[in-house]
Amino acid sequence: MTMPTVLEPLRPRVVLRNLRAAAILVPWLVHLTASDVLLSLLLPLSFIAPTWTYHLSSKIAFWVWYGIQLIFTRFNKARITTSGDDLPPNESAIVVCNHVSWTDFYLIQQLAVKSNMLAYQRYFAKQQLKWVPFLGWGLWAMGMPLISRNWDRDRVELQKVFKGPKQYRWPQWLVSFSEATRFTPQKYLQTVQWCKQQGKPIPRYALFPRTKGFIATVRELRESSSIEAVYDFTVAYAHKDHFLQAPSMWDSLSQPDLSRDWQFHVHADRFDIREFANMTDTELAAWLEHRWQVKSRKLESLQLRLAAGQSWSEIEAKKAK
């Protein structure tokens, strides 16, 4: 007589969980597809009436992003705690953030919802997406920065992107993951080796930031644009006692009670754009590198709280007082 395996009792629960996820996700996917088609149809109009197209595409994008945020926070009960500066409503900003997981955008969107800027998020994305039917065309129509990460090669594309906040004064959060790739143990070892070779301070729980994109963005938008601030966001995760372990894409969509096993936290620091008015390129690079050291200390503090069995929600409660 064979004994049942440990996995056998879990199978019905897993099946039910996946069925539940499909029931929640399918309507959103239908909505996403319809939105991508509609955004693609707007692409020719973006050359004729750019401002009208920008605002209409932003409204369409709002409901897509808000829908996936509701799945994460309401249907699947993810609790995202926040700390740091209170961000003014309706303020346009350059946003830099560390990059841990696909789910980082949930944490950024949590702050965007509070600031009434969810519709106006624009992420630096891979240039190849431009040629994906409907999805890529929709991103193109929205004015999403589609780049190759070669900042010299991307100058023409960046000038088009910067025209929105400069010439048309569009409201915008221009979001960049300055590390250019997700944090993994292997990539962190590469960062440590590179920092030692270059004589740079080694960050903790983060990769070393790439500065060229930040410099180009600030240099173009710090004067005569709709941009009023630079935001530095620090995102962090914990899965039980495992620091910086985020849920997978499917976990974020299928787990019915994410807050039971995971903690999600985002810290915001705000800097007035006028602080950057007279900075040289070298000073801008040094500023970003310094922020990553500050970010590193914040992440280490969160890890220590986790190791001590302290919930990150206590940070938010303390701020509220």
N, C-alpha and C positions, 0 to 999 in steps of 0.2 A: 504494500500500500504506500503510495507516494504522498508526501505532505504537500499541501498547497504552498505556492511561493508567496512571498511577501507582497508581490505586485498584484496578485489576483483579486484581493478584496478592493483594491483601489480602482480597478478598471471601470466598473459602472460609474463611479464618481467622476473619473476622468472623461468618460463619454458624455455624461450629463453636463459637465463643465464646458466641454467643447461645443455641445449643441447650444448651450446658453450663449456662449460667445458668438456663435454663428448667427443666432437670432438677433443679437444686438448689433453685430457688425454689418450684416448684409444690407440693412436699410441705409447705413452710412456709406457703404461702398457704392450703392446705387446713386446716392446723392453726390458722392465724389465724382463718379463717372459723368453724371449729367452736368456737374459744375465744370469739369474739364472740357467737355464739349462746348459749353457755352463760352467759357474763357477763350477757347481756340477760335471761335467765331468772332470774338472781339479783337483778335490779333490784327487784322487789316485796319480796324478803326483806330488802333493805338498810334498809327502813323498820321492819321488825319485829325483826331481829337484826343490827344494824349491825356489831358487832365480828366476829361469826362470818362475815358476808358479806365484810367487808374482808379478813380473813386468807385466806379461800378464794379470793377474786378475785385476791389478790396471788400466790397459788401458781399460779393459772392464767396470770396475766400473766408470771410468772417464766419459764415455758417458752417463751412467745412471744418475749420479749426475749432470752433466752439463745440461742434458735435463730437469730435474725437476727444476733446477735453472733458465733456460730460461723461463719456464712456469711462474714462480713466478715473475721474474724481467722484462721480455720483453713482454710476452703475457698479463700478468696481472698487469704490470706497478708498481710493488712494488719498491720504491726507498729506498735503504739501505744506510744510511749515516754512516760514519766511523770517528773515532778520535783516538788519541794516537800515539803510535810508528809506524813508517813504518817498515814492516817486510821484511827482506831480502828474495830475491827469492831463491827457492830450499833449504831452510833451514829446517832441521828436528827438531822437538820440542815436548816437553810434553805440552799439552794444558789443562788448567783448565778453567771452565766457570760456571756461574750461570745458573739455569735451570728454564725457565718460561713456555715454551710451546713446542709442537711438532715442531713448526716452527723455533725453535732455530737454527736448522742445516742450514737453508737458510742463516742466518747471519754469521755463521762460514764459510760456503762455499764461501761467498762473499770475505772474506779475503784469503781463500785458492786459489781461482781463481787468485787473484792479485799476490800471492806468488808462483804460478805455482806448488802448492801442492795438488790440488783437487784430483788427482788420488791416493794420498798416505794418505788420511785420514783414520784413524782406530779408531772407537768409542768403548768404553767399553759398551757391550750390555749384555742382560740377557742370562744366560746359556741355558735356555729352548729353545731358538731359534735354537740351534744346531740341534735339532731333527725335525724341520719343513722341509718337503721335498722341495728341490730346493732352497728356500730362505735361510734357515738355513745352508744347505750344501754349498751354495755359499759364505755365510759369513765366514764359517769355512775355505774354500779353500783360501779366501783372507787373512787369518790371523787376522780376527777381534777378539778382546779379548772378549770371551764369558764367563762371570763369574756369581757367585751367590751372590756377594757382601759380602760374608764371606771371609775376606782376608786370614785367616788361611787355610780355605778349598781350596781357589783358588790358592795356591802357585804353584802347578804343572802346572796349565793352564798359570799362569803369567810367569813362567820360559820359557814356549814355546813361548809366545808372545815376551818376552824380547830377545830371541835368534835372532830374526830378526834384530833389530838395533845393537845388541852386536856382534853376530858371523858373520852375513852376511852383516852388515853395510847397511841395507836397508834404503832408505829415508822414513820418516814417520812423520805424525802428530798423536800423540797418545792422543786422546781427551777424557776427563773425565768430567762429570757433578758432581762436588765434593759434591753437596748437596744430590745426590743420588735420588732425587725426585723433581717434579715440585713445584714451588712456588704457594701456594694457601693461602687465608686468614686463613683457619682452620689450615694448617700446620705451618703458621707463628705464630699463637697463641701458638702452641705446642713448637715451637722454643723459644719463649719468656719465657715460663714457664721453659723450660729446662735450658736456660741460667741463669735465676734467681737462680735456684736450684744449679747450678754448679759454680756460681760466674763468669760467662763469660760475656763479653760485648755483648749487644743485637744488632744484625745487623738491618739495616733498608732496607726494600724492598728485603730482601734475607733471606734464611735459613742459619743455622750455618753449616759450611762445615764439612764433615767427612774426617779425615786426614790419615787413615791407607793406603788407596790405593795410595795417593800421596806420602807418605813416601816410600812405597815399590817400586814405579816406579822410583822416583828420586834416591834412594839408589842404584838401579840396573843399571841405565842408565847414571849416572853423569860422569862415567869414561869409556874409551875404548868402546864407542858406536858411532853411527852416530848422536846422539842427541846433538845439539849445544845450545839449549836455552829452557827456560820455558816461555810459553805465558800465560798471564792471560787475558781472554776475558770477557767483561761485556756486556750482551745483554739487550736491553730495547725496550719496545713497548708503543705505545699510540694509543688508538682508540678515535679519536676526543679529548675530555679532560679527558678521563679515562686512567690513568697511569697503565702500565704493563698489559694491556688487549690486548692479541694477537689474530689474526684471528684463527678460527678453521681450521682444516685440509681442510674441504671442501671449506671454504671461501678462503683459500690461493690458491685453485685450480680453483675456479669458479668466483671470483670477477674480473671483467674486468679492474677495475681502483683502485687498492688497495691504491695507494698513496693519493687518494681523502679523505679517512676516517682514514687511519692508518699512523703512523710514525714507522720506524724501524731504530734502531741504534745499533752499536757495537763498543766498545772501546777496544783497544789492548795495553797491556803493555808487553814489552819484557825484559827478564832477562837472561844474559849469564849463561850457565850451570856451568861455573867455579865458580860462586858465591856460589854454593851449595856444593862445593867439600868437605869441612870440617865440614859441619853441622851435628849435632847429630839428632837422631830421634825427640827428644824434640824440637830442634830448627827448624826442618822442619815443625813440626806441628804448632809451634808458627808463622812461616812465613806464612803458608796458612791461619791461623786464622786472622792474621793481614791484609792479602790481602783482606779478606772478609769485614773487616772494611773499608778499602780504597774503595772497590767496593760499599759498602753501601753508602758512601759519594758521589760517582759518580752518583749512581741511584737517590739519594735525590736531587742532583743538576739538573739532567734531569727533575725530577718531578716539581721542582720549576720553571724551564724554561717553562714547559708545562703550569703550573698554571698562569704564567705571559703572556701567549699567544705568546711565542717565539718559532720559529721553530727550531728543532734540526739540520736542514740543515745549519743553521748559524754557528754551531760549525765546520762543515766540511769546509765551506767557509773560516772561520777564519784560520783554519789550512793550507789550500792551499796557503794563502797569506804569 
